[in-house]
């Protein structure tokens, strides 16, 4: 009997202790119950959705750096501000051209007035020899070009050459101990890569903006003849044109060129010329003073499902020849409007931009092989490329 009473006393004591502990947790530390509940919910959810693929546990630190200061410090000294000035002539008032006014007052009043128009832009020092890469529209028509370096020095620039069809220009300055940017590889870019734009927006001074690569290979924007833009959401504003687009390692991947905007300011859609294209253009300008491009004298357009069906083609491979210039290289090679070119130099072509780029990279007098389809039958021909005329807009 004494043992039973002792056991009953111990049981009541333990029960009372547990009740007191539960009340203490409920009142003083309720988060312990919430955390436990959350763990149970997560486990139940995981068990009920076993078909969902989960990422493996990763104990590594985040791959993205906390700061991109090192990349900026590496590239920023090579980014310059470009100040241009040109003399323009304005008409003062139409009344001064009136014959009656001239009859009474003669030519004592001039109807023209000369003004100096200034503008701002950006550029990138490509080599320690003083070559600066920028946009053609930044220096177009300028009578004087002044370069302001990041270290505060300034120098007058001369134009080495321009390429209006890619909107690129090469300038040169004479200074000692010039910095230069490290050139990256734009062909390795992926959507989602970090991109930083460095330039002189609105003339406020060197500025860095941050974003990602939103797209690559953008074309048919109506900006340049040859378009293969990098799209980025790094803020690009007036004055950024000609500046550097760099990656997270401080390497140049593009030349900032244009924005899509309804307000005139950045709306997260900016375009840069890939550095691989800019580098090739710059090389030809420095070596030859201009860019030499191959040309066939054809007007090509992308194939669509509707066009493929109308031409009784089984797929949309190739480009449609919409026009052929009379007595041009393609005309002499027997290419006709309505032909579908499927490959150039054994490289399959899928759109007009690709075909245009392949042809333009050929040296004049080069003979290239063309494969195509005409009225449902395959054909093969050869054409001799010539140098692209300056007034060949719309033709390849």
C-alpha positions as CSV (number, residue, x, y, z in Angstrom):
1,X,0.0,0.0,0.0
2,X,2.8,2.4,0.9
3,X,4.5,1.7,-2.5
4,X,1.3,2.4,-4.4
5,X,0.9,5.7,-2.6
6,X,4.5,6.6,-3.4
7,X,4.0,5.8,-7.1
8,X,0.8,7.8,-7.3
9,X,2.6,10.8,-5.6
10,X,5.5,10.7,-8.1
11,X,3.1,10.5,-11.1
12,X,1.1,13.5,-9.9
13,X,4.4,15.4,-9.3
14,X,5.7,14.6,-12.9
15,X,2.3,15.6,-14.4
16,X,2.2,18.8,-12.6
17,X,5.8,19.6,-13.6
18,X,5.0,19.0,-17.3
19,X,1.9,21.2,-17.1
20,X,3.9,24.0,-15.5
21,X,6.7,23.6,-18.2
22,X,4.1,23.7,-21.0
23,X,2.4,26.8,-19.6
24,X,5.8,28.5,-19.2
25,X,6.7,27.8,-22.9
26,X,3.2,28.9,-24.1
27,X,3.4,32.2,-22.2
28,X,7.1,33.1,-22.1
29,X,8.6,31.4,-25.3
30,X,5.8,30.7,-27.8
31,X,8.2,30.9,-30.7
32,X,9.5,27.4,-29.8
33,X,6.1,26.0,-30.6
34,X,5.9,28.0,-33.9
35,X,9.3,26.7,-35.0
36,X,8.4,23.2,-34.3
37,X,5.1,23.6,-36.2
38,X,6.9,25.0,-39.2
39,X,9.3,22.1,-39.3
40,X,6.4,19.7,-39.3
41,X,4.7,21.6,-42.1
42,X,7.8,21.6,-44.3
43,X,8.2,17.9,-43.8
44,X,4.6,17.2,-44.6
45,X,4.7,19.4,-47.7
46,X,7.9,17.7,-48.9
47,X,6.4,14.3,-48.4
48,X,3.2,15.1,-50.3
49,X,5.1,16.7,-53.3
50,X,7.8,14.1,-53.8
51,X,7.6,14.5,-57.6
52,X,9.0,18.1,-57.4
53,X,12.7,18.3,-58.1
54,X,14.6,19.9,-55.3
55,X,18.0,21.5,-55.5
56,X,20.8,19.6,-53.8
57,X,22.1,21.0,-50.5
58,X,24.8,23.6,-51.2
59,X,27.1,24.6,-48.4
60,X,29.2,26.9,-50.6
61,X,29.2,30.7,-50.2
62,X,27.2,32.7,-52.7
63,X,28.9,32.9,-56.0
64,X,28.1,36.6,-56.5
65,X,30.5,39.1,-54.9
66,X,29.3,41.6,-52.3
67,X,30.9,44.4,-54.3
68,X,32.0,45.0,-57.9
69,X,34.5,47.7,-56.8
70,X,37.5,45.7,-58.1
71,X,36.0,45.3,-61.5
72,X,35.2,49.0,-61.7
73,X,38.7,50.0,-60.4
74,X,40.2,47.9,-63.2
75,X,38.2,49.4,-66.1
76,X,37.2,52.9,-65.0
77,X,40.6,54.6,-65.6
78,X,40.3,53.7,-69.3
79,X,36.8,55.2,-69.7
80,X,37.0,58.8,-70.9
81,X,34.6,61.8,-71.3
82,X,34.4,63.2,-74.8
83,X,33.5,66.9,-75.4
84,X,32.8,68.0,-78.9
85,X,32.2,71.4,-80.5
86,X,31.1,72.3,-84.0
87,X,30.2,75.6,-85.6
88,X,26.7,75.8,-87.0
89,X,25.0,78.5,-89.0
90,X,21.4,79.6,-88.2
91,X,19.0,81.8,-90.0
92,X,18.1,84.9,-87.9
93,X,14.6,85.7,-89.3
94,X,12.8,85.0,-92.6
95,X,11.8,88.7,-92.9
96,X,15.5,89.6,-93.6
97,X,15.2,87.6,-96.9
98,X,12.1,89.5,-98.0
99,X,12.8,91.5,-101.3
100,X,10.9,94.6,-100.0
101,X,13.0,94.6,-96.8
102,X,16.2,94.3,-98.9
103,X,15.0,97.1,-101.2
104,X,14.9,99.6,-98.3
105,X,17.7,98.3,-96.1
106,X,20.0,96.5,-98.6
107,X,22.4,93.9,-97.3
108,X,23.3,95.7,-94.1
109,X,21.5,93.1,-92.0
110,X,22.9,89.5,-92.1
111,X,20.3,86.8,-92.0
112,X,22.8,84.2,-90.7
113,X,24.5,83.8,-87.3
114,X,27.2,81.4,-86.4
115,X,27.0,79.5,-83.1
116,X,29.1,76.8,-81.4
117,X,27.2,73.7,-80.5
118,X,28.6,71.4,-77.9
119,X,27.8,67.9,-76.9
120,X,29.0,65.2,-74.5
121,X,29.7,61.5,-74.8
122,X,32.0,58.8,-73.6
123,X,34.8,56.6,-75.0
124,X,37.1,53.8,-74.1
125,X,40.9,53.7,-74.2
126,X,41.7,50.5,-76.1
127,X,45.5,50.7,-76.0
128,X,48.3,52.6,-74.3
129,X,49.1,54.1,-77.8
130,X,46.1,56.4,-77.3
131,X,43.4,54.8,-79.4
132,X,39.9,55.6,-78.2
133,X,36.9,53.6,-79.3
134,X,33.5,55.4,-79.3
135,X,30.3,55.8,-81.2
136,X,30.3,57.6,-84.6
137,X,27.2,59.7,-83.5
138,X,29.2,61.0,-80.6
139,X,31.7,62.8,-82.8
140,X,29.8,63.1,-86.1
141,X,30.4,66.5,-87.6
142,X,32.5,67.8,-84.8
143,X,35.1,70.5,-85.5
144,X,36.9,69.9,-82.3
145,X,37.1,66.9,-80.0
146,X,38.4,67.1,-76.5
147,X,39.1,64.0,-74.3
148,X,39.0,64.2,-70.5
149,X,40.7,61.3,-68.8
150,X,39.6,59.8,-65.5
151,X,42.8,61.1,-63.8
152,X,41.9,64.7,-64.8
153,X,44.2,65.1,-67.8
154,X,42.8,66.4,-71.1
155,X,43.9,66.1,-74.7
156,X,42.8,67.0,-78.1
157,X,41.7,64.0,-80.2
158,X,42.1,63.3,-83.9
159,X,39.7,61.1,-85.9
160,X,41.5,57.9,-87.2
161,X,38.4,56.7,-89.0
162,X,34.7,55.9,-88.7
163,X,32.2,53.2,-89.7
164,X,28.7,54.6,-90.0
165,X,27.2,51.1,-90.6
166,X,28.1,50.0,-87.1
167,X,28.1,53.5,-85.6
168,X,31.7,53.1,-84.4
169,X,34.6,55.6,-84.5
170,X,38.3,55.4,-83.6
171,X,40.0,58.5,-82.1
172,X,43.6,59.0,-81.0
173,X,45.3,61.2,-78.4
174,X,48.9,61.8,-77.5
175,X,49.6,61.4,-73.8
176,X,52.1,59.6,-71.6
177,X,51.3,56.6,-69.4
178,X,47.8,56.0,-70.7
179,X,45.6,53.3,-69.2
180,X,43.9,50.8,-71.3
181,X,40.9,48.5,-70.8
182,X,41.2,44.7,-70.8
183,X,39.1,43.3,-73.7
184,X,36.8,40.4,-72.9
185,X,35.0,37.9,-75.2
186,X,31.5,38.9,-76.0
187,X,30.7,35.6,-77.8
188,X,30.8,33.9,-74.3
189,X,28.1,36.1,-72.9
190,X,25.0,34.5,-71.4
191,X,21.7,36.0,-70.5
192,X,21.9,36.7,-66.8
193,X,25.6,37.6,-66.7
194,X,26.4,40.7,-64.7
195,X,27.0,43.9,-66.8
196,X,28.2,47.3,-65.6
197,X,27.9,50.5,-67.7
198,X,30.5,53.2,-67.2
199,X,30.2,56.6,-68.8
200,X,29.3,60.2,-68.5
201,X,25.5,60.5,-68.4
202,X,24.1,64.0,-68.7
203,X,27.6,65.3,-68.2
204,X,27.6,64.8,-64.4
205,X,30.9,62.9,-64.5
206,X,32.0,59.3,-64.6
207,X,29.2,57.1,-63.4
208,X,28.7,53.3,-63.0
209,X,25.4,51.5,-63.3
210,X,24.7,47.9,-62.6
211,X,22.5,45.3,-64.3
212,X,22.5,42.0,-66.2
213,X,22.7,40.9,-69.8
214,X,19.1,40.8,-70.8
215,X,19.6,39.4,-74.3
216,X,22.2,38.9,-77.0
217,X,22.1,39.1,-80.8
218,X,19.4,41.8,-80.9
219,X,18.9,43.0,-84.4
220,X,16.2,44.6,-86.7
221,X,16.0,47.6,-84.4
222,X,16.6,50.1,-87.2
223,X,19.6,51.6,-85.4
224,X,22.5,50.5,-87.6
225,X,23.0,48.6,-90.9
226,X,24.9,45.8,-89.0
227,X,23.1,45.0,-85.8
228,X,24.1,42.4,-83.2
229,X,23.4,44.2,-80.0
230,X,23.8,43.1,-76.4
231,X,20.8,44.2,-74.4
232,X,21.2,45.2,-70.8
233,X,19.2,46.7,-68.0
234,X,22.1,48.6,-66.6
235,X,21.0,52.2,-66.8
236,X,22.3,54.0,-70.0
237,X,21.4,57.6,-70.4
238,X,22.4,60.5,-72.8
239,X,26.1,60.9,-72.4
240,X,26.7,57.2,-71.9
241,X,27.0,56.6,-75.6
242,X,30.5,55.3,-76.5
243,X,31.2,54.2,-72.9
244,X,32.1,50.8,-71.6
245,X,30.0,47.9,-70.8
246,X,32.1,45.6,-68.7
247,X,31.6,42.2,-67.0
248,X,32.1,41.3,-63.3
249,X,35.8,40.9,-63.9
250,X,36.3,44.4,-65.3
251,X,36.7,43.2,-68.9
252,X,35.2,45.2,-71.8
253,X,32.3,43.3,-73.4
254,X,30.5,46.1,-75.3
255,X,30.3,49.7,-76.4
256,X,27.1,51.4,-75.0
257,X,25.2,52.8,-78.0
258,X,21.5,53.3,-77.6
259,X,18.5,53.0,-75.4
260,X,14.8,52.3,-75.9
261,X,12.9,55.0,-74.1
262,X,9.6,56.9,-74.2
263,X,10.9,59.6,-71.9
264,X,14.5,60.1,-73.1
265,X,15.9,58.5,-70.0
266,X,16.8,54.9,-69.1
267,X,13.9,52.5,-68.9
268,X,15.9,49.4,-68.5
269,X,16.4,48.6,-72.2
270,X,19.9,49.6,-73.4
271,X,21.9,48.3,-76.3
272,X,25.7,47.8,-76.6
273,X,27.8,46.8,-79.6
274,X,29.6,43.5,-78.8
275,X,33.3,44.0,-78.3
276,X,34.2,41.2,-80.7
277,X,32.5,43.2,-83.5
278,X,33.9,46.5,-82.3
279,X,37.4,45.0,-82.1
280,X,37.3,43.8,-85.8
281,X,36.0,47.2,-87.0
282,X,38.6,49.0,-85.0
283,X,41.4,46.8,-86.4
284,X,40.4,47.6,-90.0
285,X,40.0,51.3,-89.3
286,X,43.5,51.5,-87.8
287,X,45.2,49.4,-90.5
288,X,43.3,50.7,-93.5
289,X,41.5,53.9,-92.5
290,X,38.1,52.3,-93.3
291,X,36.2,49.0,-93.1
292,X,36.2,46.7,-96.1
293,X,33.1,44.4,-96.4
294,X,32.1,41.8,-98.9
295,X,28.9,42.3,-101.0
296,X,26.8,40.3,-103.4
297,X,24.0,42.7,-104.2
298,X,21.0,40.8,-102.9
299,X,18.1,41.7,-100.7
300,X,17.3,38.9,-98.3
301,X,14.6,38.3,-95.7
302,X,13.9,35.7,-93.0
303,X,11.9,32.7,-93.9
304,X,8.5,32.3,-92.1
305,X,6.2,29.3,-91.9
306,X,3.8,31.1,-94.4
307,X,6.6,31.8,-96.9
308,X,7.9,28.2,-96.6
309,X,4.4,26.9,-97.3
310,X,3.9,29.2,-100.3
311,X,7.3,28.0,-101.7
312,X,6.4,24.4,-101.0
313,X,9.3,24.0,-98.6
314,X,9.2,21.4,-95.8
315,X,10.9,23.8,-93.3
316,X,11.9,27.4,-92.7
317,X,15.7,26.8,-93.1
318,X,17.5,29.4,-95.2
319,X,16.8,33.0,-96.3
320,X,14.6,34.2,-99.1
321,X,16.1,36.3,-101.9
322,X,13.6,39.1,-102.2
323,X,15.7,41.1,-104.8
324,X,18.8,40.9,-106.9
325,X,20.7,44.0,-108.1
326,X,21.1,44.0,-111.9
327,X,24.7,43.3,-113.0
328,X,25.7,42.7,-109.4
329,X,27.8,39.7,-108.2
330,X,24.7,37.6,-107.3
331,X,23.0,38.5,-110.7
332,X,26.1,37.3,-112.5
333,X,26.1,34.1,-110.5
334,X,22.6,33.4,-111.7
335,X,20.8,33.9,-108.4
336,X,17.1,34.9,-108.9
337,X,14.4,36.6,-106.8
338,X,12.5,33.8,-105.1
339,X,15.5,31.6,-104.5
340,X,16.1,30.3,-101.0
341,X,19.7,30.2,-100.0
342,X,20.3,27.5,-97.4
343,X,24.1,27.7,-96.9
344,X,27.0,29.9,-97.7
345,X,30.5,28.4,-97.8
346,X,28.9,25.2,-96.4
347,X,27.6,27.1,-93.3
348,X,23.9,26.7,-92.9
349,X,22.1,30.0,-92.7
350,X,19.0,30.5,-90.6
351,X,18.2,34.2,-90.9
352,X,19.1,37.3,-93.0
353,X,21.3,38.8,-90.4
354,X,23.5,35.7,-90.3
355,X,23.7,35.6,-94.1
356,X,24.6,39.3,-94.2
357,X,27.4,38.9,-91.6
358,X,28.9,35.9,-93.4
359,X,29.0,37.8,-96.7
360,X,30.3,41.0,-95.2
361,X,33.3,39.2,-93.6
362,X,34.5,38.0,-97.0
363,X,37.3,39.9,-98.7
364,X,36.6,41.4,-102.1
365,X,37.3,39.1,-105.1
366,X,36.7,36.0,-102.9
367,X,34.7,33.3,-104.6
368,X,32.1,31.8,-102.3
369,X,29.9,28.7,-102.6
370,X,26.1,29.1,-102.3
371,X,23.6,26.3,-101.9
372,X,19.9,26.8,-102.3
373,X,16.4,25.8,-103.4
374,X,14.7,27.0,-106.6
375,X,11.1,26.0,-107.4
376,X,11.5,22.9,-105.2
377,X,14.8,21.8,-106.7
378,X,18.2,22.1,-105.0
379,X,21.0,24.1,-106.8
380,X,24.6,25.1,-106.2
381,X,26.5,28.1,-107.6
382,X,29.4,30.3,-107.0
383,X,29.6,34.1,-106.7
384,X,32.6,36.5,-106.6
385,X,32.3,38.9,-103.7
386,X,33.1,42.6,-104.3
387,X,33.6,45.5,-101.9
388,X,30.4,46.8,-100.5
389,X,29.5,50.2,-102.0
390,X,28.9,53.0,-99.5
391,X,25.3,53.5,-100.7
392,X,24.2,49.9,-100.5
393,X,21.7,50.2,-97.7
394,X,19.2,47.3,-97.6
395,X,21.4,45.1,-99.9
396,X,23.9,42.5,-98.9
